[in-house]
Amino acid sequence: MEMLALGWILISIGVILLLVEAFNPGFFLAVPGTTLIIIGAVSLLFPEIFSSSWIILIGIVTALVAAGGSVWLYARITPDKVPSTISKDSLAGKTGIVTKTVVQDTIKGKVVIDNVDWSARSADGSIAIGKKIRVVKSVGVHVVVEEI
Protein backbone atom coordinates (compact mmCIF):
# COMPACT_ATOMS: atom_id res chain seq x y z
CA MET A 1 0.00 0.00 0.00
CA GLU A 2 1.26 3.43 -0.83
CA MET A 3 2.31 5.54 2.17
CA LEU A 4 0.13 8.47 1.08
CA ALA A 5 -2.95 6.26 1.09
CA LEU A 6 -2.00 4.91 4.53
CA GLY A 7 -1.66 8.48 5.85
CA TRP A 8 -5.17 9.36 4.65
CA ILE A 9 -6.59 6.15 6.10
CA LEU A 10 -5.04 6.94 9.52
CA ILE A 11 -6.38 10.49 9.40
CA SER A 12 -9.86 9.24 8.44
CA ILE A 13 -9.94 6.70 11.26
CA GLY A 14 -8.73 9.39 13.68
CA VAL A 15 -11.50 11.79 12.61
CA ILE A 16 -14.11 9.03 13.00
CA LEU A 17 -12.84 8.29 16.54
CA LEU A 18 -13.00 12.01 17.43
CA LEU A 19 -16.57 12.24 16.09
CA VAL A 20 -17.61 9.18 18.10
CA GLU A 21 -16.08 10.78 21.21
CA ALA A 22 -17.84 14.09 20.48
CA PHE A 23 -21.27 12.46 20.25
CA ASN A 24 -20.69 9.83 23.00
CA PRO A 25 -18.27 11.38 25.50
CA GLY A 26 -16.54 9.20 28.04
CA PHE A 27 -15.07 6.50 25.83
CA PHE A 28 -11.68 8.28 25.81
CA LEU A 29 -11.44 7.91 22.02
CA ALA A 30 -9.97 11.40 21.67
CA VAL A 31 -6.50 10.09 22.53
CA PRO A 32 -6.23 7.39 19.86
CA GLY A 33 -8.11 9.64 17.40
CA THR A 34 -5.67 12.51 17.89
CA THR A 35 -2.71 10.13 17.74
CA LEU A 36 -3.90 8.61 14.45
CA ILE A 37 -4.50 12.04 12.91
CA ILE A 38 -1.01 13.25 13.84
CA ILE A 39 0.71 10.05 12.71
CA GLY A 40 -1.28 10.18 9.46
CA ALA A 41 -0.27 13.81 8.88
CA VAL A 42 3.39 13.00 9.62
CA SER A 43 3.25 10.08 7.17
CA LEU A 44 1.86 12.41 4.48
CA LEU A 45 4.63 14.94 5.06
CA PHE A 46 7.41 12.37 5.46
CA PRO A 47 6.39 9.11 3.70
CA GLU A 48 9.72 7.43 4.46
CA ILE A 49 9.12 7.72 8.25
CA PHE A 50 7.35 4.33 8.35
CA SER A 51 10.54 2.60 7.29
CA SER A 52 12.40 3.95 10.36
CA SER A 53 12.05 3.45 14.09
CA TRP A 54 11.13 7.14 14.54
CA ILE A 55 7.48 6.35 13.92
CA ILE A 56 7.33 4.42 17.21
CA LEU A 57 8.73 7.38 19.16
CA ILE A 58 6.40 9.79 17.38
CA GLY A 59 3.42 7.55 18.17
CA ILE A 60 4.32 7.22 21.86
CA VAL A 61 4.98 10.94 22.35
CA THR A 62 1.81 11.88 20.47
CA ALA A 63 -0.29 9.46 22.51
CA LEU A 64 1.13 10.78 25.80
CA VAL A 65 0.56 14.41 24.82
CA ALA A 66 -2.96 13.62 23.57
CA ALA A 67 -3.76 11.74 26.79
CA GLY A 68 -2.51 14.60 28.95
CA GLY A 69 -4.41 17.13 26.85
CA SER A 70 -7.61 15.09 27.05
CA VAL A 71 -7.37 14.71 30.81
CA TRP A 72 -6.72 18.44 31.17
CA LEU A 73 -9.66 19.28 28.88
CA TYR A 74 -12.06 16.94 30.69
CA ALA A 75 -10.95 18.38 34.04
CA ARG A 76 -11.70 21.91 32.76
CA ILE A 77 -15.18 21.13 31.42
CA THR A 78 -16.47 19.05 34.33
CA PRO A 79 -18.19 20.91 37.15
CA ASP A 80 -16.20 21.50 40.33
CA LYS A 81 -19.29 21.10 42.47
CA VAL A 82 -19.67 17.75 44.17
CA PRO A 83 -23.19 16.40 43.80
CA SER A 84 -25.17 16.75 46.97
CA THR A 85 -26.54 13.70 48.66
CA ILE A 86 -29.19 13.63 51.31
CA SER A 87 -29.53 10.86 53.80
CA LYS A 88 -32.06 10.74 56.55
CA ASP A 89 -29.28 11.13 59.12
CA SER A 90 -28.07 14.37 57.52
CA LEU A 91 -31.46 16.09 57.92
CA ALA A 92 -31.58 16.19 61.73
CA GLY A 93 -31.04 19.74 62.96
CA LYS A 94 -31.64 21.41 59.59
CA THR A 95 -34.13 24.23 59.33
CA GLY A 96 -36.82 24.96 56.78
CA ILE A 97 -40.22 26.48 56.09
CA VAL A 98 -43.69 24.93 56.27
CA THR A 99 -45.47 24.97 52.88
CA LYS A 100 -48.53 22.91 53.91
CA THR A 101 -49.80 22.77 57.49
CA VAL A 102 -47.97 20.15 59.53
CA VAL A 103 -49.84 18.16 62.17
CA GLN A 104 -48.78 15.48 64.62
CA ASP A 105 -50.77 12.44 63.47
CA THR A 106 -50.27 12.52 59.68
CA ILE A 107 -47.50 13.02 57.13
CA LYS A 108 -49.67 15.16 54.85
CA GLY A 109 -47.79 18.27 55.92
CA LYS A 110 -45.05 19.66 53.67
CA VAL A 111 -41.84 21.48 54.45
CA VAL A 112 -38.98 22.81 52.33
CA ILE A 113 -35.47 22.06 53.57
CA ASP A 114 -32.49 23.16 51.44
CA ASN A 115 -34.84 23.71 48.46
CA VAL A 116 -36.19 20.14 48.68
CA ASP A 117 -39.82 19.34 49.54
CA TRP A 118 -40.40 16.81 52.31
CA SER A 119 -43.50 15.22 53.80
CA ALA A 120 -43.61 16.08 57.46
CA ARG A 121 -45.38 15.59 60.75
CA SER A 122 -44.88 17.62 63.87
CA ALA A 123 -43.34 16.44 67.12
CA ASP A 124 -46.38 17.93 68.90
CA GLY A 125 -49.26 20.18 67.92
CA SER A 126 -49.86 21.88 64.59
CA ILE A 127 -47.49 24.16 62.64
CA ALA A 128 -48.97 26.71 60.24
CA ILE A 129 -47.83 27.55 56.71
CA GLY A 130 -44.88 29.96 56.60
CA LYS A 131 -43.49 29.04 60.03
CA LYS A 132 -39.83 28.14 60.45
CA ILE A 133 -39.12 24.60 61.56
CA ARG A 134 -36.21 22.42 62.66
CA VAL A 135 -35.95 18.72 61.83
CA VAL A 136 -36.05 16.58 64.97
CA LYS A 137 -35.53 13.30 63.14
CA SER A 138 -36.18 11.53 59.90
CA VAL A 139 -38.42 8.47 59.70
CA GLY A 140 -38.61 6.60 56.42
CA VAL A 141 -39.62 9.08 53.72
CA HIS A 142 -40.81 11.88 56.01
CA VAL A 143 -39.39 14.13 58.68
CA VAL A 144 -40.52 14.96 62.18
CA VAL A 145 -40.25 18.70 62.80
CA GLU A 146 -40.71 21.29 65.53
CA GLU A 147 -41.47 24.98 65.25
CA ILE A 148 -38.63 27.39 66.03
Beta strands, then each sheet from edge to edge (+ up, - down):
strand 1: 95-100
strand 2: 109-113
strand 3: 116-122
strand 4: 132-139
strand 5: 142-147
sheet 1: 1+ 2- 3+ 5+ 4- 1+
end
